Amino acid sequence: MEKRFEDFQNNRIDLRALHVMVYDTDNVALALRQLSKSPGRMALGPDKTNIKTLEPYSIQELAEIVKDRLTNKRMDYVRRTYIPKSNGKKRPLGICSIWDKLVEKCIQLVVEPYCETKFVESSFGFRKQVSTHNALAKVKSQCQTMPYVLSVDMKDFFGTIDPDIAYRELWHIGIKDQIILNYIYRFIKKGYYEDSCKVENPKGSPQGSILGPLISNVYLHRFDVWLRDQGDCWHDRSVAKFHNYANKRRNLALTNLKVGIHVRYADDILVLCKDYEDAVKFKYSVTNYLTRNMKLEINEDKTKIYDLTREKMKYLGYDFYAYKKQTKNPQQKGKLMVTNELPKSKEDVIVKKCRELLHDIRRNPSFETIHAWNAYVVGVHNYYKGMSLFCLSFRKIGWRIKELFYHTMSRDVKFIKDQAYKDNFQGGEYRSWGKRGYYCFHQFPVIEIQWASWDNKLIAAEKGKVIRKNPYAYGEKKHNPGVSMKDISYLVNTSKYIKNSRLAMFRISKYSSMKGVSYLSGNFVPVDEYHCHHIKPLSKGGTNDFENLCVLSEMEHTILHSSTPERLYSIFPRKIRRIKALIDSLQRD
């Protein structure tokens, strides 16, 4: 993906023939691997298929299926379900068949890197190495000089995406491949199942689909460019006086031009303005652009202009407001400071969820319930760690559940003072807490909600601008497999024709994670001599999962399956137990 992005950036790929890359076996293998790690891999589609449906097929066969479905625009209706929203309403969620998910993922892996070369910096939603924290940091830093904020709310954005406009915007951004364009056009127009009935749906991208976020970003890309040229890029680049660092703001103030900086996270759009009059102008121009050019519907009740010095604004789960700094420094006195805090409604939701998880622990103290508690607490901490008054807010939550927490833990969880388990949890994030002791369930620490692991850089809004030369480059440390990339490429190529896609994936993972070391000899096995053995045979109920596979050399594997596997005892006298277990599993009736 890193190289693919660079190729797009340097115009080394023909944008009229992208469909060939979609059903390339390497691309299908990567799509399959990412699908196997996705949270919704086991959700049943309208045809009762999930990730397990793909197991009996080889990578090569799946590539042929992807080619057929893409070129012939074959796709299934979406199974619609509903999930609750924070306001009590329900959000429609579309669950596609696994075959549609595979094709969508293959398209995304090809189209997304190209689009990343075109997207503007003010778009923060559903992008690589960009998160809500970056959007929040930009709002926090820019509102110090631009406290008037236009918040634009759209009615059912994903459900009102027009296929004709989506086709137009994909073509405009540079996607010229007719096969991909026609597939996406048909994808937006396909219907859904609800209450066992087929419903024709001429527009809208299913929420929960793989292509949905990418389509939404492309759909609003030209809108982003239009707004960027009125804010971040200060209008016309050819007018030098608007780009002089020392005088550009003063020169702009002498004109009637409206100046605003926009922040967009999916369909959550903010335009930050210095004056209320500019915000009013933007409200009319933005509304007209979205309704006329994009055929979107604006929610007039929720679209409003906020004066952060007088009222709070809700955005991405935070409350924002501004206040004047009180200091003896005459240069700093009266300067606006922006604070983002936890809304009272969100605090109540967190407290309610914590109580539910603690009651689960009381009923069934186990690793699963303790892990569910830790996962939720760490997730909440990570999302809100850039919040002003972070410690105070979570200390208040901790006080509200204090009695229930300590009564629950004192029954079945041990209180210890050994710091090792806590310090090794989450990379030492909670090292500074629990110095006098903490609760630990069989060497598994229990994280308390008031242990505030904040991030100073996020609180100071230092990450509002994302600097990344290549969004798919995560650094050398992240790409540090147990064996060389050349060996992995060899395994990928030799695994394409294995008649089980799950085995093909885990065969590579096993060799890499074990660094090519044999399960029996402990010696390195060259990749061309590597044999992947099932510890428990498939005929005896074994699986193709990672834990049931082991690395053997060609010689070891041949002897193990011969009529005299006992010869391995004399060859590897220190591995008698392992050899016996392997032989018994093969010979057991």
ZAMARGU-4260 file (C-alpha; in steps of 0.2 Angstrom, whole numbers, plus 5000, padded with zeros to 4 digits):
<rodrens>
0) 5000/5000/5000 | 5015/5012/5004 | 5022/5009/4986 | 5004/5010/4978 | 5002/5027/4986
5) 5019/5033/4979 | 5015/5026/4962 | 4998/5036/4961 | 5007/5051/4968 | 5020/5050/4954
10) 5007/5046/4940 | 5014/5029/4937 | 4997/5020/4936 | 4984/5021/4922 | 4968/5027/4930
15) 4958/5020/4916 | 4963/5002/4920 | 4962/5001/4939 | 4950/4986/4938 | 4964/4975/4934
20) 4972/4979/4951 | 4956/4975/4960 | 4956/4957/4956 | 4975/4954/4956 | 4979/4940/4968
25) 4990/4950/4979 | 4976/4963/4981 | 4963/4949/4985 | 4975/4941/4998 | 4977/4958/5007
30) 4959/4961/5006 | 4955/4944/5014 | 4968/4946/5027 | 4960/4963/5032 | 4943/4956/5032
35) 4948/4942/5043 | 4953/4955/5056 | 4937/4966/5055 | 4925/4967/5070 | 4910/4962/5059
40) 4918/4947/5050 | 4906/4935/5058 | 4890/4945/5055 | 4878/4936/5044 | 4873/4944/5028
45) 4856/4943/5019 | 4862/4926/5011 | 4868/4920/5028 | 4887/4921/5023 | 4901/4927/5034
50) 4920/4926/5034 | 4919/4907/5036 | 4911/4905/5019 | 4927/4910/5011 | 4938/4897/5019
55) 4936/4882/5006 | 4942/4893/4992 | 4960/4897/4987 | 4966/4915/4984 | 4966/4911/4965
60) 4948/4906/4965 | 4943/4921/4976 | 4952/4932/4963 | 4941/4925/4949 | 4925/4927/4959
65) 4930/4945/4962 | 4933/4948/4944 | 4917/4940/4939 | 4906/4950/4952 | 4916/4967/4948
70) 4915/4966/4929 | 4896/4960/4929 | 4891/4971/4943 | 4884/4957/4953 | 4879/4961/4970
75) 4867/4956/4984 | 4854/4966/4993 | 4859/4973/5010 | 4852/4966/5026 | 4846/4981/5036
80) 4846/4982/5055 | 4845/4996/5067 | 4856/5001/5081 | 4852/5013/5095 | 4859/5031/5095
85) 4863/5042/5110 | 4847/5053/5108 | 4836/5037/5109 | 4833/5036/5090 | 4839/5022/5080
90) 4852/5022/5066 | 4850/5011/5050 | 4865/4999/5048 | 4867/4989/5032 | 4875/4972/5033
95) 4882/4966/5016 | 4885/4948/5010 | 4903/4942/5012 | 4905/4942/4993 | 4900/4960/4992
100) 4912/4964/5007 | 4926/4956/4998 | 4924/4965/4982 | 4921/4981/4991 | 4937/4979/5001
105) 4947/4975/4985 | 4940/4991/4977 | 4944/5001/4992 | 4962/4995/4993 | 4965/5002/4975
110) 4955/5018/4975 | 4958/5024/4992 | 4977/5027/4990 | 4974/5037/4975 | 4960/5048/4983
115) 4972/5051/4998 | 4984/5060/4986 | 4969/5072/4982 | 4960/5074/4999 | 4962/5091/5008
120) 4970/5093/5025 | 4953/5099/5033 | 4945/5082/5030 | 4948/5071/5045 | 4936/5057/5045
125) 4940/5039/5039 | 4957/5042/5034 | 4974/5033/5038 | 4984/5040/5052 | 4970/5054/5055
130) 4958/5053/5069 | 4945/5063/5079 | 4959/5070/5090 | 4966/5079/5075 | 4950/5087/5071
135) 4947/5092/5089 | 4964/5099/5090 | 4961/5110/5075 | 4945/5117/5082 | 4953/5120/5099
140) 4968/5130/5092 | 4959/5140/5078 | 4944/5145/5089 | 4956/5156/5100 | 4955/5169/5086
145) 4939/5163/5077 | 4926/5160/5090 | 4910/5161/5079 | 4907/5143/5073 | 4894/5138/5060
150) 4889/5120/5063 | 4881/5112/5048 | 4870/5096/5051 | 4863/5086/5037 | 4848/5075/5037
155) 4853/5056/5034 | 4869/5061/5024 | 4873/5043/5020 | 4856/5038/5015 | 4854/5053/5003
160) 4870/5051/4993 | 4865/5053/4975 | 4873/5040/4963 | 4874/5052/4948 | 4883/5065/4959
165) 4894/5051/4966 | 4899/5046/4949 | 4902/5064/4944 | 4913/5067/4959 | 4923/5051/4957
170) 4926/5056/4939 | 4931/5073/4944 | 4943/5068/4957 | 4952/5057/4943 | 4945/5039/4944
175) 4942/5036/4925 | 4940/5017/4926 | 4922/5013/4919 | 4921/4996/4927 | 4924/5003/4944
180) 4913/5018/4942 | 4899/5007/4935 | 4900/4995/4950 | 4900/5009/4963 | 4885/5017/4954
185) 4876/5001/4955 | 4882/4999/4973 | 4873/5015/4978 | 4857/5011/4969 | 4855/4993/4976
190) 4841/4990/4988 | 4840/4981/5005 | 4830/4968/5015 | 4819/4974/5029 | 4807/4963/5038
195) 4809/4949/5025 | 4804/4961/5011 | 4815/4968/4997 | 4815/4987/4996 | 4822/4996/4981
200) 4833/5011/4986 | 4838/5022/4971 | 4851/5032/4982 | 4861/5031/4998 | 4877/5022/5004
205) 4873/5008/5017 | 4881/5013/5034 | 4892/4999/5039 | 4898/4996/5022 | 4917/4996/5017
210) 4915/5008/5003 | 4903/5020/5012 | 4916/5030/5021 | 4927/5032/5005 | 4912/5037/4994
215) 4906/5050/5007 | 4924/5058/5007 | 4924/5058/4988 | 4907/5065/4988 | 4911/5080/4998
220) 4929/5082/4991 | 4925/5097/4979 | 4915/5105/4994 | 4931/5104/5004 | 4941/5112/4991
225) 4928/5126/4989 | 4929/5129/5007 | 4948/5128/5009 | 4950/5141/4996 | 4940/5153/5007
230) 4950/5149/5023 | 4965/5139/5024 | 4972/5145/5007 | 4965/5163/5008 | 4956/5163/4992
235) 4966/5167/4976 | 4984/5162/4977 | 4989/5175/4963 | 4985/5189/4975 | 5001/5192/4985
240) 4994/5203/4998 | 4982/5189/5004 | 4997/5178/5007 | 5010/5190/5015 | 5012/5182/5033
245) 5013/5198/5042 | 4999/5208/5034 | 4987/5195/5026 | 4974/5196/5040 | 4974/5215/5040
250) 4972/5215/5021 | 4958/5203/5021 | 4949/5214/5034 | 4949/5228/5022 | 4939/5219/5010
255) 4921/5211/5010 | 4928/5194/5008 | 4921/5181/5020 | 4935/5171/5029 | 4932/5155/5037
260) 4942/5139/5042 | 4933/5123/5040 | 4934/5106/5049 | 4925/5091/5042 | 4924/5074/5050
265) 4913/5063/5039 | 4896/5073/5038 | 4900/5084/5054 | 4905/5101/5046 | 4911/5116/5056
270) 4916/5133/5048 | 4926/5144/5060 | 4924/5163/5058 | 4931/5178/5066 | 4915/5188/5064
275) 4897/5184/5066 | 4893/5192/5049 | 4905/5180/5041 | 4897/5166/5049 | 4880/5171/5043
280) 4887/5173/5025 | 4894/5156/5026 | 4878/5149/5032 | 4869/5154/5016 | 4883/5149/5004
285) 4886/5132/5012 | 4868/5128/5013 | 4865/5133/4994 | 4881/5123/4989 | 4875/5107/4998
290) 4857/5108/4993 | 4859/5113/4975 | 4876/5105/4969 | 4876/5090/4980 | 4857/5087/4982
295) 4858/5085/5001 | 4845/5090/5014 | 4850/5102/5028 | 4843/5100/5045 | 4838/5118/5049
300) 4834/5115/5067 | 4852/5109/5071 | 4862/5120/5059 | 4866/5135/5069 | 4880/5148/5073
305) 4888/5147/5090 | 4897/5161/5099 | 4909/5151/5110 | 4911/5166/5122 | 4893/5165/5127
310) 4887/5147/5124 | 4894/5129/5123 | 4895/5119/5106 | 4894/5100/5105 | 4906/5092/5093
315) 4912/5074/5092 | 4907/5070/5110 | 4914/5086/5118 | 4907/5103/5124 | 4917/5118/5117
320) 4917/5135/5125 | 4929/5150/5125 | 4934/5162/5139 | 4946/5176/5142 | 4963/5173/5150
325) 4966/5181/5167 | 4984/5185/5169 | 4995/5200/5174 | 5004/5199/5157 | 4997/5213/5147
330) 5001/5204/5131 | 4991/5189/5136 | 4977/5197/5146 | 4960/5196/5138 | 4966/5183/5125
335) 4953/5169/5121 | 4956/5152/5127 | 4946/5137/5121 | 4941/5123/5132 | 4934/5106/5128
340) 4925/5096/5142 | 4914/5081/5144 | 4896/5084/5142 | 4884/5080/5157 | 4874/5068/5146
345) 4890/5059/5141 | 4895/5057/5159 | 4879/5049/5163 | 4881/5037/5149 | 4898/5032/5155
350) 4892/5030/5173 | 4878/5019/5167 | 4889/5008/5156 | 4902/5006/5171 | 4888/5001/5182
355) 4882/4987/5170 | 4900/4981/5168 | 4903/4980/5187 | 4886/4971/5189 | 4893/4958/5176
360) 4909/4956/5187 | 4898/4953/5203 | 4888/4940/5194 | 4903/4931/5185 | 4920/4936/5191
365) 4931/4930/5176 | 4944/4935/5164 | 4930/4939/5151 | 4921/4951/5163 | 4937/4960/5169
370) 4943/4962/5151 | 4927/4969/5146 | 4928/4982/5160 | 4947/4986/5156 | 4943/4988/5137
375) 4929/5000/5140 | 4939/5011/5153 | 4954/5011/5142 | 4944/5015/5127 | 4935/5030/5136
380) 4952/5036/5142 | 4960/5036/5125 | 4946/5045/5117 | 4945/5059/5130 | 4963/5060/5134
385) 4965/5077/5125 | 4951/5085/5135 | 4953/5100/5146 | 4950/5096/5165 | 4953/5078/5161
390) 4957/5073/5179 | 4943/5082/5186 | 4930/5075/5175 | 4935/5057/5177 | 4938/5059/5196
395) 4920/5064/5197 | 4914/5049/5187 | 4925/5038/5199 | 4916/5046/5214 | 4899/5042/5207
400) 4903/5023/5205 | 4916/5022/5220 | 4905/5012/5232 | 4899/4999/5219 | 4917/4997/5212
405) 4926/4994/5229 | 4912/4983/5235 | 4913/4973/5218 | 4932/4971/5219 | 4933/4967/5237
410) 4923/4951/5235 | 4933/4942/5221 | 4948/4952/5217 | 4964/4953/5226 | 4972/4970/5232
415) 4991/4969/5229 | 5005/4981/5230 | 5017/4973/5217 | 5018/4986/5203 | 5024/4974/5189
420) 5008/4969/5182 | 5001/4986/5182 | 5017/4994/5175 | 5017/4981/5160 | 4999/4984/5156
425) 4995/4995/5140 | 5014/4999/5138 | 5015/5007/5156 | 5001/5020/5153 | 4995/5018/5170
430) 5012/5017/5179 | 5009/5033/5189 | 4993/5027/5197 | 4990/5014/5210 | 5007/5016/5219
435) 4999/5011/5236 | 4991/4996/5228 | 4978/4991/5216 | 4966/4977/5212 | 4972/4962/5202
440) 4963/4947/5196 | 4975/4932/5193 | 4989/4944/5188 | 4977/4954/5177 | 4976/4972/5183
445) 4960/4981/5185 | 4960/4999/5179 | 4950/5012/5188 | 4940/5025/5179 | 4948/5039/5189
450) 4966/5034/5183 | 4967/5048/5171 | 4980/5045/5157 | 4980/5062/5148 | 4990/5068/5133
455) 4998/5085/5135 | 5000/5087/5117 | 4982/5084/5113 | 4977/5095/5127 | 4988/5109/5120
460) 4980/5106/5103 | 4997/5103/5095 | 4990/5090/5082 | 4978/5100/5073 | 4989/5099/5057
465) 4993/5082/5051 | 5010/5080/5043 | 5012/5063/5034 | 5022/5061/5018 | 5014/5044/5015
470) 4998/5039/5025 | 5003/5020/5023 | 5020/5022/5030 | 5020/5018/5049 | 5039/5017/5051
475) 5051/5003/5051 | 5047/4997/5069 | 5029/4993/5064 | 5036/4983/5049 | 5047/4971/5058
480) 5042/4953/5054 | 5051/4938/5061 | 5058/4934/5043 | 5063/4944/5028 | 5050/4952/5017
485) 5058/4942/5003 | 5053/4926/5012 | 5035/4932/5015 | 5033/4937/4997 | 5038/4919/4993
490) 5025/4912/5005 | 5012/4923/4998 | 5015/4917/4980 | 5016/4899/4985 | 5000/4901/4995
495) 4988/4907/4982 | 4983/4890/4976 | 4981/4882/4993 | 4963/4875/4993 | 4959/4884/5009
500) 4961/4903/5011 | 4962/4903/5030 | 4976/4890/5030 | 4984/4901/5016 | 4984/4916/5028
505) 4989/4907/5044 | 5003/4897/5035 | 5012/4913/5032 | 5008/4921/5049 | 5015/4905/5058
510) 5031/4905/5049 | 5034/4924/5052 | 5029/4924/5070 | 5040/4908/5074 | 5054/4917/5064
515) 5056/4901/5053 | 5061/4890/5068 | 5056/4872/5068 | 5043/4866/5081 | 5054/4850/5084
520) 5072/4854/5081 | 5072/4872/5086 | 5083/4876/5070 | 5079/4889/5057 | 5070/4881/5042
525) 5073/4889/5025 | 5057/4895/5017 | 5059/4883/5002 | 5059/4868/5014 | 5045/4874/5026
530) 5031/4863/5029 | 5015/4868/5038 | 5009/4854/5049 | 4992/4853/5058 | 4995/4848/5077
535) 4978/4840/5077 | 4973/4833/5060 | 4958/4840/5051 | 4951/4822/5050 | 4951/4821/5069
540) 4942/4838/5071 | 4957/4850/5070 | 4956/4867/5062 | 4966/4879/5051 | 4968/4891/5065
545) 4985/4899/5070 | 4986/4889/5086 | 4984/4872/5077 | 4998/4875/5065 | 5017/4872/5068
550) 5033/4874/5058 | 5042/4859/5052 | 5056/4855/5039 | 5053/4844/5024 | 5063/4830/5032
555) 5054/4831/5049 | 5037/4832/5040 | 5041/4817/5029 | 5047/4806/5044 | 5032/4811/5054
560) 5019/4805/5041 | 5030/4789/5037 | 5026/4772/5043 | 5040/4773/5056 | 5038/4791/5064
565) 5047/4784/5080 | 5064/4788/5071 | 5061/4806/5077 | 5064/4801/5095 | 5083/4797/5091
570) 5085/4812/5080 | 5077/4824/5093 | 5080/4816/5110 | 5075/4832/5119 | 5058/4834/5111
575) 5051/4817/5116 | 5034/4825/5123 | 5031/4835/5108 | 5035/4821/5096 | 5024/4809/5106
580) 5009/4821/5105 | 5011/4823/5087 | 5012/4805/5083 | 4997/4801/5095 | 4987/4814/5087
585) 4990/4806/5070 | 4987/4788/5075 | 4972/4791/5087 | 4956/4783/5081
</rodrens>
